[in-house]
């Protein structure tokens, strides 16, 4: 008798199922919320507290580790410096794209939350924030859960480690320490995310038990906002960079790198796609091997255009639900936070979910939408990862084109579909 092979259900699928079942149960039992809410309410709160527990150590270790490792770009200043300029400009434009579409589609408008009006971001202003971003007591920054100050300190510490001479034993020891710490906190995040199906089930049951199905409509609009922002970057922004800065055919570039785009879409992992990304860049897009070897590994971690658009959408979605109006200075802060978090926290399992929690906490917003994001994150993550990987290849082609080292004959050569 042959054994039946069991198919393991992925965490993303479990969370999605939990969200749907929880939402349905909450709606069906809406009249008796006061009774069953005494069970689901505390369990949902525990999950939110577990998420908050991981935020500061995750930021600290991931940013320090990332900044210290990215310093390797200094080996080739021209290539690395040019790519970093591309990274910042493309990331900023992507964040702006997310902000613009959030105000056009307005996914959070029309959702009337019970605690609406209880939260305020009045303390988030440009001049005041820039001064208060600099910590005067690092221990107090951690103790008071001041995320911005922790980010600033983490950046300084990472840069300090990177600037140490390579022959200084302290440099390798510190890099190993933070790398191990990052590995440990990543494992903690994995454990916490293991509880996500239960937490999302309880939180969604609470939401639909009190608000009905209007939140699901807002969630659908938020998902559409993500897709439209990604499409704008893929169809408008990146082609403009390729056409007018790299001076190559955008369509030809997509033909060159489509194998990596497809793999990224299916695996939802920039790291897993990295070998194929490098192969496509070298053999199909005409990027010199030395440039690919230098740029591709750090780009897979820091160059996340989709994430830069994704994070501001979450913040504005939440703000619209609570009737909070962000000024220009606050939007600039959201844009900068999107760039920093995409560079520092990318690659962590459930990274987008964790980053949404960090964005909410930093901007003084409640974590209400975090379980919603968790429930549909697979639907966000597939196009998100594909766009991130595509942005990496655009960066490599643009950098080498500017420096005059791009093999244009190889880039323009006709490619077989199955090649």
Secondary structure, 3 states (H helix, E strand, C coil): CCCCCCCCCCHHHHHHHHHHHHHHHHHHCHHHHHHHHHHHHHHHHHHHHHHHHHHHHHHHHHHHHHHHHHHHHHHHHHHHHHHHHHHHHHHHHHHHHHHHHHHHHCCCCCCCCCCCCCCCCCCCCHHHHHHHCCCCCHHHHHHCCCHHHHHHHHHHHHHHHHHCCCCCHHHHHHHHHHHHHHHHHHHHHHHHHHCHHHHHHHHHHHHHHHHCCHHHHHHHHHHHHHHHHHHHHHHHHHHHHHHHHCCCCHHHHHHHHHHHHHHHHHHCCHHHHHHHHHHHHHHCCCCCHHHHHHHHHHHHHHCCHHHHHHHHHHHHHHHHHCCCCCCHHHHHHHHHHHHHHHHHHCCCCCHHHHHHHHHHHHCCCCCCCHHHHHHHHHHHHHHHHHHHHHHHHHHHHHHHHHCCCCCHHHHHCCCCCCC
